[in-house]
């Protein structure tokens, strides 16, 4: 198992896809800070400029990176990286060699999951840290202007920061876990990286669209990922006013994830040489 993990780690760190995904997040982080700094020095309403100035302070940059950057772009990063990692054997047509080793098929998929999870966590943590670094630099550059127009330096307290980070990041990780598991399933079933990317992204768009189309009060939306993640974030936050019970959201998200992973493992273990 250790050898498989080591081999998969070498693959994922040398793939251009991994570097591109990391570059996209870091580029968005830099662009976000630039926009916030520009807002402070702009001519918008004072309250809006104060909000942008607050976003540049420490440790707000960490929280903002999770909520606004990783939260919005993370789905694409997770789906593409998972599908590319699992589907790399199909792309190079080396997967049939692996089918000979019936006893090693489960370990093979498991190694890919462990390595992909580690890489994603590393990318997300690095994005949060670099966003905070950029934010601190941006705050220094606009401090004089902020003082001249009467903006004040304010940031979240340590308790507020930890609570907000916890309530935002945990549901996001579960959300990404479900979509990553579904991307694994689609890649194995379709024997294609493209299938593992397109279908989960279409499902993600449809999930969000159905929530808006049916309305949050519809009982049918209780099974959507978006509503469960949103409810879980509300329940874990200070308000504790989620539309669903925490255990219900965890059960539904966990079921989606478990069913997708188990199905992927079973299908890959039972697949014959004909595919």
C-alpha positions in Angstrom: 0.0 0.0 0.0 2.9 2.4 0.9 4.4 1.7 -2.5 1.2 2.5 -4.3 0.7 5.7 -2.4 4.3 6.7 -3.2 3.8 6.0 -6.9 0.5 7.9 -7.0 2.1 10.8 -5.2 4.9 11.0 -7.9 2.2 10.9 -10.6 0.0 13.7 -9.1 2.9 16.0 -8.3 4.3 15.7 -11.8 1.0 16.1 -13.7 0.4 19.4 -15.4 -3.2 19.3 -14.3 -2.3 19.5 -10.6 -0.1 22.5 -11.3 -2.7 24.2 -13.4 -5.4 23.7 -10.7 -3.1 25.1 -8.0 -2.1 28.0 -10.2 -5.8 28.9 -10.8 -6.5 29.1 -7.1 -3.4 31.1 -6.4 -4.1 33.4 -9.4 -7.7 34.0 -8.1 -6.3 34.7 -4.6 -4.0 37.4 -6.0 -6.8 38.9 -8.2 -9.2 38.9 -5.2 -6.7 40.9 -3.0 -6.1 43.3 -5.9 -9.8 43.9 -6.3 -10.2 44.5 -2.5 -7.3 46.9 -2.5 -8.8 48.7 -5.5 -12.1 49.0 -3.8 -10.5 50.7 -0.8 -8.9 53.3 -3.0 -11.9 53.7 -5.2 -14.9 56.1 -5.0 -17.6 53.7 -3.8 -19.7 54.1 -0.7 -17.7 54.3 2.5 -19.4 51.2 4.0 -18.3 49.2 0.9 -14.7 50.4 1.1 -14.7 49.6 4.9 -15.9 46.1 4.1 -13.1 45.6 1.6 -10.5 47.0 4.0 -11.7 44.6 6.7 -11.3 41.7 4.2 -7.6 42.6 4.0 -6.9 42.4 7.7 -5.5 39.5 9.7 -6.9 36.9 10.1 -9.9 37.8 7.8 -7.8 36.7 4.8 -7.9 33.1 5.8 -11.7 33.1 6.3 -12.3 35.0 3.0 -10.2 32.5 1.1 -12.3 29.6 2.3 -15.6 31.3 1.8 -15.1 33.3 -1.4 -12.3 31.6 -3.2 -12.2 27.9 -2.3 -15.9 27.9 -1.8 -16.6 29.1 -5.3 -13.8 27.5 -7.3 -13.1 24.4 -5.2 -15.8 22.2 -6.9 -14.0 22.6 -10.2 -10.6 21.9 -8.6 -11.8 18.8 -6.8 -13.7 17.2 -9.7 -10.9 17.8 -12.3 -8.1 16.6 -10.0 -10.0 13.5 -8.8 -11.2 12.5 -12.3 -7.7 13.1 -13.7 -6.0 11.0 -11.0 -8.4 8.1 -11.2 -8.7 8.3 -15.0 -5.0 8.6 -15.8 -4.7 4.8 -16.2 -7.5 4.8 -18.7 -5.9 7.6 -20.6 -2.6 5.8 -20.9 -4.4 2.4 -21.5 -2.5 0.9 -18.5 -5.6 0.0 -16.5 -6.0 -3.5 -18.1 -2.6 -4.5 -16.5 -4.1 -3.6 -13.1 -7.2 -5.8 -13.7 -5.0 -8.9 -13.6 -4.3 -8.2 -9.9 -7.7 -8.9 -8.5 -6.5 -8.6 -4.9 -4.9 -5.3 -5.5 -7.7 -3.4 -7.2 -9.2 -2.1 -4.0 -5.9 -0.9 -2.7 -5.2 0.7 -6.1 -8.3 2.9 -5.9 -7.7 3.6 -2.2 -4.2 4.8 -2.8 -5.5 7.2 -5.5 -8.1 8.5 -3.0 -5.5 9.0 -0.2 -3.1 10.8 -2.5 -5.7 13.0 -4.1 -7.2 14.0 -0.7 -3.7 14.9 0.6 -3.0 17.0 -2.5 -6.3 18.8 -2.3 -5.9 19.7 1.3 -2.3 20.9 0.6 -3.6 23.1 -2.2 -6.4 24.5 -0.1 -4.2 25.2 2.9 -1.6 26.9 0.7 -4.3 29.0 -1.0 -5.6 30.2 2.4 -2.1 31.0 3.6 -1.1 32.8 0.5 -4.3 34.7 0.4 -3.7 36.0 3.9 -0.1 36.9 2.9 -1.3 38.9 -0.1 -4.1 40.5 2.0 -1.6 41.6 4.6 0.6 43.2 1.9 -2.4 44.8 0.3 -3.5 46.2 3.6 -0.2 47.8 4.2 -0.3 49.4 0.7 -3.7 51.0 1.2 -3.5 51.9 4.9 -2.6 55.6 4.3 -5.6 56.0 2.0 -7.8 54.2 4.4 -6.8 56.5 7.3 -7.4 59.6 5.1 -11.0 58.6 4.4 -11.7 57.5 8.0 -11.6 53.8 7.6 -10.8 51.8 10.8 -8.8 48.6 11.2 -11.0 45.9 12.5 -10.8 42.1 12.3 -12.5 39.0 13.7 -11.7 38.0 17.2 -10.0 34.6 17.6 -13.3 33.0 18.7 -15.2 34.5 15.8 -12.5 33.5 13.4 -12.4 29.9 14.5 -16.2 29.6 14.7 -16.6 31.1 11.2 -13.8 29.0 9.7 -15.2 25.8 11.3 -18.7 26.5 10.1 -17.6 27.2 6.6 -14.8 24.7 6.0 -16.3 21.5 7.5 -19.5 21.5 5.3 -17.3 22.5 2.3 -15.0 19.5 2.9 -18.0 17.2 3.0 -19.4 18.8 -0.1 -16.1 18.3 -1.9 -15.9 14.8 -0.6 -19.3 13.9 -2.1 -18.5 15.4 -5.5 -15.0 13.8 -5.4 -16.6 10.4 -4.7 -19.1 10.9 -7.5 -16.3 11.9 -9.9 -14.5 8.6 -9.0 -17.6 6.6 -9.7 -18.2 8.4 -13.1 -14.6 7.9 -14.1 -14.6 4.2 -13.3 -18.0 3.6 -15.0 -17.2 5.6 -18.1 -13.5 4.5 -18.1 -12.7 8.1 -19.0 -11.4 11.3 -17.3 -13.7 13.4 -19.5 -16.7 11.4 -18.2 -15.5 11.8 -14.6 -15.4 15.6 -15.1 -18.5 16.4 -17.2 -21.1 14.3 -15.4 -20.3 15.6 -11.9 -20.2 19.2 -13.1 -23.5 18.8 -14.8 -24.9 17.2 -11.7 -23.5 20.1 -9.6 -25.1 22.7 -11.9 -28.4 20.8 -11.8 -28.3 20.4 -8.1 -28.0 24.2 -7.6 -30.5 24.9 -10.3 -33.1 22.6 -8.8 -32.8 24.4 -5.5 -33.6 27.7 -7.1 -36.3 26.3 -9.4 -38.2 24.4 -6.7 -37.5 26.9 -3.9 -35.8 26.1 -0.5 -39.1 25.3 1.1 -39.8 22.3 -1.2 -39.4 18.9 0.5 -37.7 17.6 -2.7 -34.8 20.0 -2.2 -34.1 18.3 1.2 -32.1 15.7 -0.9 -30.0 18.3 -2.8 -26.4 18.8 -1.9 -26.6 22.6 -1.9 -29.4 22.8 0.7 -27.8 20.3 3.0 -24.5 22.1 2.9 -26.1 25.5 3.4 -28.2 24.1 6.3 -25.1 22.5 7.9 -23.2 25.8 7.7 -26.0 27.6 9.4 -26.3 25.0 12.1 -22.6 25.1 12.8 -22.5 28.9 12.8 -23.5 31.2 15.6 -27.1 31.4 14.4 -27.7 27.6 14.5 -30.8 28.2 12.3 -30.4 25.6 9.6 -33.4 24.5 7.6 -32.6 20.9 8.4 -31.3 19.0 11.4 -27.5 18.5 11.5 -27.8 14.7 11.6 -30.1 14.7 8.6 -27.6 16.7 6.5 -24.7 14.5 7.6 -26.7 11.4 6.9 -27.6 12.5 3.4 -24.1 13.8 2.5 -22.5 10.7 3.9 -24.9 8.4 2.0 -24.1 10.1 -1.3 -20.4 9.8 -0.6 -20.5 6.2 0.6 -22.7 4.9 -2.2 -20.5 6.5 -4.9 -17.3 5.1 -3.4 -18.6 1.6 -2.7 -20.1 1.4 -6.2 -16.8 2.5 -7.8 -14.8 -0.1 -5.8 -17.3 -2.9 -6.6 -17.4 -2.1 -10.3 -13.6 -1.8 -10.6 -13.1 -5.1 -8.7 -15.6 -7.0 -10.8 -14.6 -5.6 -14.2 -13.1 -8.1 -16.6 -10.4 -7.7 -19.2 -13.0 -6.7 -21.9 -13.8 -3.6 -19.8 
